[in-house]
């Protein structure tokens, strides 16, 4: 299995194009394809906050539908899905940028994006277990004892991480450092919590390097076990990055 797992894009489409080209993907057909048939995977949160969420919906849907790409939902994906279902949700924390893009479309286009995204979301698992259980892709990570399970606790962990229910002064949730205690066999690739550099700890790696907050967009290449990043064009927002204690 040769797969390139992309961290949280958050509408940073230009960075996604640059990153895939850096990994020798061709865009001649309008979507990234690799001569050696490598596949792309997404750890979720493909939309919100960045400038081109609709472009990301379209390209992820096409890659998933026709080219065998992998996608797992993140918490922002879950919220956008609920918005498309007509649920009563707050259009905040980045969703407002995606909604603004949608509202600039015709009703026909709006419906088209809704169908693409809901099809993608409803057909995708909460997390992937791949390569004979040697690799797991989950948006915010996953505990070893949750692998193979699907219930409310698993869904909460995979979408939001190991949260305590408390919030920091900057409004971000307090999260336990689950990766530091992970002792499972599969290697876990995840995102969700922005870090300055890819965080490899034990058999886990966090590849959300804060593209939408002025950091980098990062991919993890498997089975090479290497990361590759491109700089963000967005302004830096230092307080959005998590500094884990060593």
Backbone as JSON, one array per atom type, in Angstrom:
{
  "sequence": "XXXXXXXXXXXXXXXXXXXXXXXXXXXXXXXXXXXXXXXXXXXXXXXXXXXXXXXXXXXXXXXXXXXXXXXXXXXXXXXXXXXXXXXXXXXXXXXXXXXXXXXXXXXXXXXXXXXXXXXXXXXXXXXXXXXXXXXXXXXXXXXXXXXXXXXXXXXXXXXXXXXXXXXXXXXXXXXXXXXXXXXXXXXXXXXXXXXXXXXXXXXXXXXXXXXXXXXXXXXXXXXXXXXXXXXXXXXXXXXXXXXXXX",
  "N": [[0.84, -1.2, 0.0], [0.7, 2.09, -1.01], [0.51, 5.24, 0.05], [-0.47, 8.62, 0.52], [-0.99, 10.67, 3.11], [-2.9, 13.39, 3.95], [-2.74, 16.25, 6.0], [-4.93, 18.41, 8.0], [-6.66, 20.4, 5.84], [-8.44, 22.57, 5.63], [-9.68, 24.3, 3.68], [-7.5, 25.36, 2.36], [-6.71, 25.33, -0.51], [-4.81, 26.02, -2.51], [-2.39, 25.45, -1.25], [-2.7, 22.72, -0.97], [-2.61, 21.89, -3.66], [0.04, 22.65, -4.26], [1.45, 21.02, -2.44], [0.81, 18.4, -3.33], [1.91, 18.44, -5.88], [4.57, 18.68, -5.2], [4.99, 16.15, -4.32], [5.1, 14.76, -6.62], [2.68, 14.42, -7.98], [0.52, 14.66, -10.76], [-1.41, 17.26, -12.24], [-2.68, 17.31, -14.62], [-5.11, 16.3, -15.46], [-6.87, 17.74, -14.03], [-7.25, 16.94, -11.46], [-5.25, 15.58, -8.77], [-3.07, 13.04, -9.77], [-1.02, 10.11, -9.61], [1.88, 8.78, -11.11], [2.87, 6.38, -10.21], [0.73, 5.23, -9.12], [0.07, 5.93, -6.5], [-2.04, 6.56, -3.69], [-4.24, 9.05, -2.29], [-5.01, 10.19, 0.99], [-7.19, 11.69, 3.39], [-7.24, 13.34, 6.5], [-9.5, 14.55, 7.4], [-11.49, 17.55, 8.13], [-11.52, 19.25, 5.79], [-12.62, 21.58, 5.0], [-13.66, 25.0, 5.89], [-12.65, 28.05, 7.43], [-10.37, 28.54, 5.71], [-9.72, 29.9, 2.33], [-10.84, 28.46, 0.16], [-12.93, 26.39, 0.38], [-14.97, 25.13, -1.08], [-13.72, 24.31, -3.43], [-12.11, 22.37, -2.32], [-14.0, 20.51, -1.41], [-14.97, 19.6, -3.87], [-12.65, 18.48, -5.15], [-11.83, 16.51, -3.33], [-14.1, 14.89, -3.27], [-14.13, 13.99, -5.97], [-11.68, 12.59, -6.09], [-12.18, 10.62, -4.18], [-14.49, 9.37, -5.24], [-13.78, 8.45, -7.81], [-11.1, 7.69, -7.85], [-10.23, 6.15, -5.75], [-9.47, 7.38, -3.34], [-8.95, 7.98, 0.18], [-10.94, 9.08, 2.87], [-11.61, 10.48, 5.99], [-13.98, 11.77, 8.31], [-13.71, 14.95, 9.98], [-14.22, 17.03, 12.92], [-15.12, 19.51, 11.93], [-16.09, 18.71, 9.48], [-18.21, 17.12, 10.29], [-19.87, 19.05, 11.4], [-20.45, 20.64, 9.15], [-21.82, 18.76, 7.66], [-24.1, 18.41, 9.26], [-25.13, 20.96, 9.0], [-25.82, 20.93, 6.26], [-27.87, 19.11, 6.44], [-29.81, 20.61, 7.49], [-29.94, 21.1, 10.18], [-30.2, 22.83, 13.34], [-27.68, 24.72, 13.91], [-24.8, 26.52, 15.13], [-23.36, 28.93, 13.09], [-20.4, 29.29, 13.14], [-16.91, 29.48, 14.24], [-15.4, 29.02, 11.93], [-17.09, 27.73, 10.12], [-18.61, 29.7, 9.02], [-17.18, 30.77, 6.88], [-17.24, 28.81, 4.9], [-20.02, 28.65, 4.51], [-20.49, 31.22, 3.54], [-19.19, 31.05, 1.06], [-20.83, 29.1, -0.12], [-23.29, 30.46, -0.19], [-22.82, 32.29, -2.14], [-23.22, 30.97, -4.43], [-25.31, 29.73, -7.12], [-28.64, 28.37, -6.62], [-28.76, 25.84, -7.75], [-26.02, 25.14, -7.91], [-25.41, 25.23, -5.18], [-26.95, 23.1, -4.23], [-25.64, 21.08, -5.58], [-23.08, 21.02, -4.39], [-23.88, 20.33, -1.82], [-24.9, 17.74, -2.26], [-22.59, 16.37, -3.16], [-20.91, 16.57, -0.87], [-22.46, 15.4, 1.19], [-22.79, 12.82, 0.18], [-20.12, 11.93, 0.19], [-19.52, 12.13, 2.94], [-21.42, 10.41, 4.17], [-20.75, 7.95, 3.13], [-18.3, 7.35, 4.12], [-16.07, 5.94, 6.57], [-15.78, 6.33, 10.19], [-13.14, 6.08, 10.91], [-10.18, 4.72, 9.38], [-8.89, 1.43, 9.11], [-6.11, 0.04, 7.91], [-3.92, -1.78, 5.61], [-3.55, -4.52, 6.57], [-4.15, -4.09, 9.27], [-2.06, -2.55, 10.16], [-1.99, 0.17, 9.94], [-3.72, 3.06, 10.92], [-6.04, 5.6, 10.21], [-7.3, 8.43, 11.58], [-9.25, 11.21, 12.49], [-8.84, 12.85, 14.92], [-7.26, 11.12, 16.2], [-7.08, 7.95, 18.0], [-7.9, 5.75, 20.66], [-6.2, 2.75, 21.67], [-7.88, 0.68, 22.58], [-10.24, 1.34, 21.39], [-10.09, 0.8, 18.73], [-11.56, -0.82, 16.02], [-14.07, -0.59, 17.02], [-17.28, 1.05, 17.05], [-19.0, 3.46, 18.43], [-20.74, 5.9, 20.5], [-18.8, 6.99, 22.21], [-16.42, 6.37, 20.9], [-16.83, 7.79, 18.52], [-16.89, 10.46, 19.48], [-14.27, 10.7, 20.47], [-12.72, 10.28, 18.15], [-13.53, 12.41, 16.54], [-13.15, 14.73, 18.14], [-11.03, 14.39, 19.86], [-9.28, 13.57, 22.94], [-10.92, 15.02, 25.04], [-11.38, 17.07, 27.98], [-13.56, 18.49, 28.74], [-13.17, 20.94, 29.76], [-12.13, 24.37, 29.1], [-9.5, 26.32, 27.62], [-7.97, 29.58, 28.33], [-7.92, 30.85, 25.8], [-10.12, 29.84, 24.61], [-9.94, 27.38, 23.43], [-10.44, 23.81, 23.66], [-9.51, 21.84, 26.54], [-7.29, 19.24, 26.18], [-6.43, 15.85, 26.71], [-3.21, 14.31, 26.52], [-3.28, 11.95, 24.64], [-1.71, 10.53, 22.81], [0.77, 10.23, 23.95], [0.46, 8.16, 25.64], [-0.27, 6.02, 24.15], [-0.26, 2.61, 23.33], [-0.8, 0.79, 21.41], [-0.77, -1.57, 18.59], [-1.19, -0.85, 15.79], [-0.05, 1.81, 13.6], [-0.8, 5.15, 14.12], [-2.18, 7.75, 12.28], [-2.99, 11.09, 12.4], [-4.74, 14.27, 12.89], [-6.12, 17.37, 13.62], [-5.3, 18.75, 16.07], [-3.5, 21.59, 15.99], [-0.03, 21.76, 15.42], [3.35, 22.96, 15.47], [5.33, 21.54, 14.1], [5.3, 18.31, 12.46], [4.21, 15.88, 14.74], [5.74, 13.27, 15.99], [5.29, 10.63, 18.03], [5.93, 7.78, 19.77], [4.03, 5.25, 18.28], [2.51, 7.01, 16.76], [1.49, 9.85, 14.78], [1.0, 13.28, 14.49], [-0.23, 15.23, 11.98], [-1.35, 17.69, 11.56], [-0.31, 20.61, 10.82], [-1.16, 23.2, 11.0], [-2.02, 24.68, 8.62], [-4.02, 26.53, 7.91], [-3.65, 28.43, 9.8], [-1.37, 29.76, 9.23], [0.82, 28.1, 9.33], [2.05, 25.16, 8.13], [1.22, 22.91, 5.43], [0.96, 19.5, 5.66], [1.99, 16.24, 4.6], [1.92, 12.72, 5.19], [3.87, 10.12, 4.2], [3.3, 6.85, 3.36], [4.35, 3.52, 2.77], [6.77, 4.69, 3.52], [7.13, 6.23, 5.76], [7.63, 8.95, 6.08], [7.54, 12.54, 6.3], [6.29, 15.35, 4.43], [6.21, 18.76, 3.69], [4.63, 21.93, 2.9], [4.88, 25.5, 2.92], [2.42, 27.71, 4.39], [0.21, 30.13, 2.91], [-1.25, 31.74, 4.44], [-1.86, 34.19, 7.07], [0.11, 34.14, 10.08], [-1.06, 32.71, 13.1], [-0.22, 32.58, 16.09], [-1.29, 31.74, 18.59], [-2.97, 29.66, 18.08], [-1.64, 27.29, 17.91], [-0.71, 24.26, 19.47], [1.34, 23.62, 22.22], [2.81, 20.92, 23.28], [3.77, 19.47, 26.39], [7.09, 18.27, 26.94]],
  "CA": [[0.0, 0.0, 0.0], [1.44, 3.35, -1.11], [-0.52, 6.22, 0.35], [-0.03, 9.93, 1.02], [-2.05, 11.12, 4.01], [-2.82, 14.84, 4.02], [-3.26, 16.86, 7.23], [-6.11, 19.28, 7.93], [-6.49, 21.39, 4.77], [-9.25, 23.73, 6.01], [-9.92, 25.23, 2.58], [-6.24, 25.88, 1.78], [-6.62, 24.57, -1.76], [-3.53, 26.28, -3.2], [-1.34, 24.69, -0.55], [-2.92, 21.32, -1.32], [-2.07, 21.71, -5.01], [1.51, 22.74, -4.17], [1.95, 19.84, -1.73], [0.71, 17.21, -4.17], [2.91, 18.57, -6.96], [5.87, 18.4, -4.57], [5.07, 14.69, -4.19], [5.09, 14.22, -7.99], [1.35, 14.21, -8.55], [0.21, 15.48, -11.93], [-2.74, 17.87, -12.27], [-3.04, 17.45, -16.03], [-6.53, 15.94, -15.63], [-7.68, 18.6, -13.17], [-7.13, 16.42, -10.1], [-3.92, 14.99, -8.62], [-2.87, 11.61, -10.01], [0.39, 9.75, -9.48], [2.32, 7.8, -12.11], [3.09, 5.1, -9.53], [-0.57, 4.83, -8.56], [-0.09, 6.23, -5.07], [-3.36, 7.1, -3.37], [-4.29, 10.14, -1.32], [-5.96, 10.08, 2.09], [-7.42, 12.94, 4.11], [-7.58, 13.12, 7.91], [-10.69, 15.32, 7.73], [-11.45, 19.01, 8.18], [-11.09, 19.74, 4.48], [-13.25, 22.88, 4.78], [-13.78, 25.99, 6.97], [-11.6, 29.0, 7.78], [-9.55, 28.91, 4.55], [-10.41, 30.62, 1.25], [-11.38, 27.65, -0.95], [-13.55, 25.16, 0.89], [-15.76, 24.45, -2.11], [-12.76, 23.61, -4.3], [-11.66, 21.17, -1.61], [-15.09, 19.53, -1.46], [-15.03, 19.04, -5.22], [-11.51, 17.63, -5.48], [-11.85, 15.33, -2.46], [-15.18, 14.03, -3.76], [-13.69, 13.34, -7.21], [-10.63, 11.62, -5.75], [-12.83, 9.51, -3.47], [-15.47, 8.71, -6.09], [-13.24, 7.86, -9.04], [-9.67, 7.34, -7.8], [-9.92, 5.34, -4.58], [-8.9, 8.13, -2.22], [-9.52, 7.72, 1.5], [-11.34, 10.28, 3.6], [-12.33, 10.31, 7.25], [-14.49, 13.08, 8.7], [-13.28, 15.64, 11.18], [-15.31, 17.72, 13.6], [-15.67, 20.52, 11.03], [-16.86, 17.96, 8.48], [-19.45, 16.71, 10.95], [-20.71, 20.24, 11.55], [-20.93, 21.0, 7.81], [-22.82, 17.74, 7.31], [-25.33, 18.74, 9.98], [-25.65, 22.17, 8.35], [-26.48, 20.52, 5.02], [-29.1, 18.4, 6.79], [-30.77, 21.6, 7.96], [-29.99, 21.14, 11.64], [-30.03, 24.14, 13.95], [-26.32, 24.79, 14.43], [-24.19, 27.85, 15.08], [-22.47, 29.09, 11.93], [-19.25, 29.95, 13.76], [-15.68, 28.69, 14.33], [-14.9, 28.68, 10.61], [-18.15, 27.32, 9.21], [-19.15, 30.88, 8.34], [-16.48, 31.0, 5.61], [-17.8, 27.85, 3.94], [-21.4, 29.05, 4.22], [-20.41, 32.4, 2.67], [-18.9, 30.54, -0.29], [-22.03, 28.42, -0.62], [-24.34, 31.45, -0.44], [-22.48, 33.03, -3.35], [-23.52, 30.1, -5.56], [-26.72, 29.57, -7.5], [-29.28, 27.29, -5.87], [-28.35, 24.58, -8.39], [-24.65, 24.83, -7.47], [-25.49, 24.97, -3.74], [-27.45, 21.72, -4.1], [-24.6, 20.19, -6.11], [-22.06, 20.86, -3.34], [-24.51, 19.58, -0.73], [-24.96, 16.32, -2.63], [-21.23, 15.83, -3.16], [-20.37, 16.43, 0.47], [-23.21, 14.42, 1.98], [-22.44, 11.49, -0.34], [-18.78, 11.63, 0.7], [-19.57, 11.96, 4.39], [-22.22, 9.25, 4.56], [-20.13, 6.7, 2.66], [-16.96, 7.21, 4.69], [-16.06, 5.46, 7.95], [-15.23, 7.24, 11.2], [-11.68, 5.95, 10.82], [-9.77, 3.61, 8.53], [-7.87, 0.48, 9.53], [-5.58, -0.35, 6.61], [-2.68, -2.53, 5.49], [-3.55, -5.64, 7.53], [-4.23, -3.53, 10.63], [-0.81, -1.89, 10.55], [-2.15, 1.61, 9.8], [-5.04, 3.64, 11.21], [-6.2, 7.02, 9.94], [-8.43, 8.93, 12.37], [-9.09, 12.66, 12.51], [-8.21, 13.35, 16.14], [-6.59, 9.99, 16.83], [-7.96, 6.92, 18.55], [-7.3, 4.9, 21.68], [-5.98, 1.37, 21.22], [-9.03, -0.18, 22.89], [-11.36, 1.76, 20.56], [-9.9, 0.35, 17.34], [-12.49, -1.9, 15.7], [-15.36, -0.3, 17.62], [-18.01, 2.24, 16.6], [-20.07, 3.86, 19.33], [-20.7, 7.34, 20.76], [-17.52, 7.35, 22.82], [-15.42, 6.31, 19.82], [-17.09, 8.92, 17.61], [-16.46, 11.68, 20.15], [-12.8, 10.71, 20.54], [-12.18, 10.4, 16.79], [-13.83, 13.75, 16.0], [-12.76, 15.86, 18.99], [-9.87, 14.09, 20.68], [-9.52, 13.17, 24.34], [-11.2, 16.3, 25.7], [-11.76, 16.98, 29.4], [-14.76, 19.28, 28.98], [-12.74, 22.28, 30.17], [-11.58, 25.2, 28.02], [-8.36, 27.18, 27.92], [-8.3, 31.02, 28.23], [-8.13, 31.25, 24.41], [-11.35, 29.23, 24.12], [-9.71, 26.02, 22.92], [-10.71, 22.79, 24.68], [-8.39, 21.15, 27.18], [-7.2, 17.87, 25.67], [-5.41, 14.97, 27.28], [-2.19, 13.92, 25.54], [-3.51, 10.52, 24.47], [-0.64, 9.91, 22.02], [1.9, 9.94, 24.84], [0.16, 6.92, 26.37], [-0.75, 5.0, 23.21], [0.59, 1.42, 23.32], [-1.37, -0.16, 20.46], [0.1, -2.07, 17.53], [-1.24, -0.07, 14.54], [0.5, 3.15, 13.58], [-1.93, 6.08, 14.02], [-1.95, 9.04, 11.63], [-4.13, 11.93, 12.75], [-4.54, 15.72, 12.82], [-7.06, 18.02, 14.54], [-4.66, 19.66, 17.01], [-2.38, 22.21, 15.26], [1.31, 21.78, 16.0], [4.29, 23.65, 14.59], [6.0, 20.52, 13.29], [4.67, 16.99, 12.64], [4.57, 15.36, 16.06], [5.91, 11.83, 16.03], [5.51, 10.13, 19.38], [5.6, 6.36, 19.75], [3.49, 4.81, 17.0], [1.51, 7.99, 16.35], [2.0, 11.11, 14.24], [0.04, 14.35, 14.25], [0.21, 15.95, 10.79], [-2.0, 18.99, 11.41], [0.69, 21.65, 11.1], [-1.77, 24.52, 11.02], [-1.97, 25.38, 7.33], [-4.95, 27.66, 7.89], [-3.18, 29.39, 10.79], [-0.07, 30.29, 8.83], [1.89, 27.12, 9.53], [2.38, 24.39, 6.93], [0.37, 21.77, 5.11], [1.86, 18.35, 5.75], [1.57, 14.9, 4.22], [2.69, 11.59, 5.71], [4.0, 9.14, 3.13], [3.32, 5.48, 3.88], [5.05, 3.0, 3.96], [8.09, 5.3, 3.72], [7.14, 6.82, 7.1], [8.27, 10.27, 5.98], [6.63, 13.68, 6.12], [6.68, 16.38, 3.49], [5.38, 19.92, 4.0], [4.78, 23.17, 2.15], [4.46, 26.62, 3.78], [1.1, 28.29, 4.19], [0.13, 31.52, 2.45], [-2.13, 32.42, 5.39], [-1.15, 34.88, 8.15], [0.38, 33.3, 11.24], [-1.86, 32.94, 14.3], [0.57, 31.75, 17.02], [-2.03, 31.18, 19.73], [-3.75, 28.49, 17.65], [-0.8, 26.1, 17.93], [-0.59, 23.6, 20.77], [2.68, 23.24, 22.65], [2.71, 19.82, 24.23], [4.95, 19.32, 27.27], [7.98, 17.17, 26.51]],
  "C": [[0.88, 1.24, 0.0], [0.44, 4.49, -1.03], [0.1, 7.5, 0.91], [-1.18, 10.55, 1.8], [-1.86, 12.62, 4.27], [-3.44, 15.34, 5.32], [-4.41, 17.8, 6.96], [-5.89, 20.41, 6.92], [-7.25, 22.68, 5.08], [-9.38, 24.77, 4.88], [-8.68, 25.83, 1.95], [-5.92, 25.09, 0.51], [-5.28, 24.78, -2.46], [-2.39, 25.51, -2.56], [-1.47, 23.2, -0.85], [-2.36, 21.01, -2.71], [-0.54, 21.69, -4.96], [2.1, 21.5, -3.52], [1.91, 18.59, -2.62], [1.71, 17.27, -5.33], [4.31, 18.27, -6.43], [6.09, 16.9, -4.4], [4.91, 14.0, -5.55], [3.72, 13.79, -8.49], [1.16, 15.16, -9.73], [-1.22, 16.0, -11.85], [-3.24, 18.04, -13.7], [-4.52, 17.18, -16.28], [-7.45, 16.8, -14.78], [-7.74, 18.14, -11.73], [-5.77, 15.73, -9.97], [-3.89, 13.48, -8.84], [-1.38, 11.32, -10.03], [0.75, 8.64, -10.45], [2.51, 6.42, -11.49], [1.86, 4.64, -8.75], [-0.66, 4.98, -7.04], [-1.49, 6.81, -4.86], [-3.25, 8.18, -2.29], [-5.32, 9.81, -0.25], [-6.05, 11.43, 2.8], [-7.84, 12.62, 5.54], [-8.8, 13.93, 8.35], [-10.44, 16.81, 7.82], [-10.87, 19.59, 6.89], [-11.61, 21.15, 4.21], [-13.11, 23.78, 6.01], [-12.48, 26.77, 7.21], [-10.78, 29.45, 6.58], [-10.38, 29.48, 3.41], [-11.15, 29.76, 0.24], [-11.96, 26.32, -0.5], [-14.31, 24.41, -0.19], [-14.86, 23.72, -3.11], [-12.29, 22.32, -3.64], [-12.75, 20.1, -1.59], [-15.08, 18.82, -2.81], [-13.88, 18.07, -5.48], [-11.47, 16.38, -4.6], [-12.93, 14.36, -2.92], [-14.75, 13.29, -5.02], [-12.63, 12.28, -6.94], [-11.23, 10.39, -5.07], [-13.71, 8.7, -4.42], [-14.82, 7.91, -7.21], [-11.8, 7.35, -8.93], [-9.27, 6.65, -6.5], [-9.28, 6.06, -3.43], [-9.64, 7.78, -0.93], [-9.83, 9.05, 2.17], [-12.01, 9.85, 4.89], [-12.8, 11.68, 7.7], [-13.81, 13.63, 9.94], [-14.46, 16.34, 11.83], [-15.93, 18.82, 12.74], [-16.5, 19.86, 9.93], [-18.22, 17.57, 9.05], [-20.41, 17.88, 11.08], [-21.27, 20.69, 10.2], [-22.01, 20.01, 7.36], [-24.15, 18.06, 7.99], [-25.96, 20.02, 9.43], [-26.41, 21.81, 7.07], [-27.78, 19.76, 5.28], [-30.19, 19.36, 7.28], [-30.92, 21.67, 9.46], [-29.76, 22.57, 12.14], [-28.66, 24.21, 14.63], [-25.81, 26.22, 14.33], [-23.2, 27.92, 13.92], [-21.28, 29.94, 12.39], [-18.04, 29.02, 13.68], [-15.2, 28.19, 12.96], [-15.97, 28.27, 9.63], [-18.7, 28.51, 8.43], [-18.45, 31.14, 7.0], [-16.99, 30.06, 4.53], [-19.21, 28.23, 3.54], [-21.42, 30.28, 3.31], [-20.1, 32.0, 1.23], [-20.14, 29.9, -0.91], [-23.12, 29.42, -1.01], [-24.06, 32.3, -1.67], [-22.78, 32.22, -4.61], [-25.0, 30.19, -5.93], [-27.32, 28.43, -6.67], [-28.89, 25.93, -6.43], [-26.95, 24.17, -7.93], [-24.63, 24.48, -5.98], [-25.93, 23.52, -3.53], [-26.41, 20.71, -4.56], [-23.53, 19.95, -5.05], [-22.63, 20.09, -2.15], [-24.52, 18.08, -1.05], [-23.58, 15.68, -2.61], [-20.76, 15.57, -1.74], [-21.13, 15.39, 1.29], [-22.96, 12.99, 1.49], [-21.09, 11.04, 0.22], [-18.83, 11.29, 2.18], [-20.28, 10.65, 4.78], [-21.6, 7.92, 4.16], [-18.77, 6.43, 3.31], [-17.03, 6.76, 6.15], [-15.55, 6.52, 8.91], [-13.71, 7.23, 11.17], [-11.38, 4.75, 9.93], [-8.74, 2.74, 9.25], [-7.37, -0.19, 8.25], [-4.32, -1.23, 6.74], [-2.56, -3.62, 6.56], [-3.42, -5.15, 8.97], [-2.92, -2.93, 11.1], [-0.93, -0.37, 10.57], [-3.59, 2.02, 10.12], [-5.01, 5.13, 10.89], [-7.46, 7.48, 10.67], [-8.21, 10.42, 12.61], [-8.34, 13.17, 13.74], [-7.45, 12.27, 16.87], [-7.6, 9.0, 17.37], [-7.21, 6.12, 19.61], [-7.19, 3.48, 21.17], [-7.21, 0.5, 21.44], [-10.29, 0.22, 22.11], [-11.27, 1.23, 19.13], [-10.76, -0.89, 17.09], [-13.89, -1.67, 16.24], [-15.97, 0.96, 16.99], [-19.16, 2.49, 17.55], [-19.91, 5.35, 19.62], [-19.37, 7.79, 21.34], [-16.4, 7.37, 21.77], [-15.59, 7.51, 18.89], [-16.61, 10.24, 18.21], [-14.94, 11.8, 20.16], [-12.21, 10.97, 19.16], [-12.4, 11.8, 16.22], [-13.19, 14.88, 16.81], [-11.5, 15.62, 19.81], [-10.27, 13.71, 22.09], [-9.73, 14.43, 25.17], [-11.68, 16.08, 27.13], [-13.09, 17.66, 29.67], [-14.46, 20.69, 29.42], [-12.23, 23.05, 28.95], [-10.43, 26.04, 28.54], [-8.79, 28.64, 27.83], [-8.57, 31.49, 26.8], [-9.37, 30.59, 23.79], [-11.19, 27.81, 23.59], [-9.96, 25.0, 24.02], [-9.42, 22.22, 25.28], [-8.42, 19.7, 26.73], [-6.12, 17.08, 26.41], [-4.45, 14.54, 26.17], [-2.24, 12.41, 25.33], [-2.34, 9.83, 23.77], [0.54, 9.49, 22.9], [1.71, 8.6, 25.56], [-0.29, 5.79, 25.46], [0.25, 3.84, 23.14], [0.08, 0.37, 22.32], [-0.39, -0.58, 19.38], [0.02, -1.25, 16.25], [-0.58, 1.29, 14.7], [-0.66, 4.11, 13.29], [-1.49, 7.38, 13.36], [-3.19, 9.89, 11.85], [-3.77, 13.41, 12.6], [-5.29, 16.38, 13.96], [-6.41, 19.06, 15.44], [-3.44, 20.3, 16.35], [-1.08, 22.23, 16.06], [2.27, 22.4, 14.99], [4.97, 22.71, 13.61], [5.25, 19.2, 13.46], [5.15, 16.37, 13.95], [4.55, 13.84, 16.06], [6.19, 11.42, 17.47], [5.02, 8.69, 19.44], [5.15, 5.95, 18.36], [2.33, 5.71, 16.57], [2.2, 9.18, 15.7], [0.85, 12.06, 13.98], [0.56, 15.18, 13.07], [-0.63, 17.2, 10.52], [-0.99, 20.06, 11.81], [0.15, 23.05, 10.81], [-1.71, 25.31, 9.73], [-2.83, 26.63, 7.35], [-4.57, 28.74, 8.9], [-1.77, 29.9, 10.48], [1.1, 29.36, 9.03], [2.29, 26.46, 8.22], [1.28, 23.37, 6.67], [1.29, 20.57, 4.95], [1.19, 17.07, 5.26], [2.48, 13.88, 4.87], [2.68, 10.5, 4.65], [4.2, 7.75, 3.73], [3.46, 4.51, 2.71], [6.41, 3.63, 4.24], [8.26, 5.89, 5.12], [7.89, 8.15, 7.11], [7.22, 11.35, 5.82], [7.2, 14.63, 5.08], [5.7, 17.53, 3.67], [5.62, 21.04, 3.01], [4.29, 24.3, 3.05], [3.08, 27.14, 3.4], [1.21, 29.72, 3.67], [-0.7, 32.36, 3.42], [-1.31, 33.14, 6.46], [-1.0, 33.99, 9.38], [-0.5, 33.72, 12.41], [-1.25, 32.08, 15.4], [-0.25, 31.06, 18.1], [-2.84, 29.95, 19.37], [-2.94, 27.19, 17.69], [-0.66, 25.58, 19.35], [0.86, 23.25, 21.05], [2.56, 22.15, 23.72], [3.94, 19.78, 25.12], [5.78, 18.14, 26.84], [8.06, 16.12, 27.6]]
}
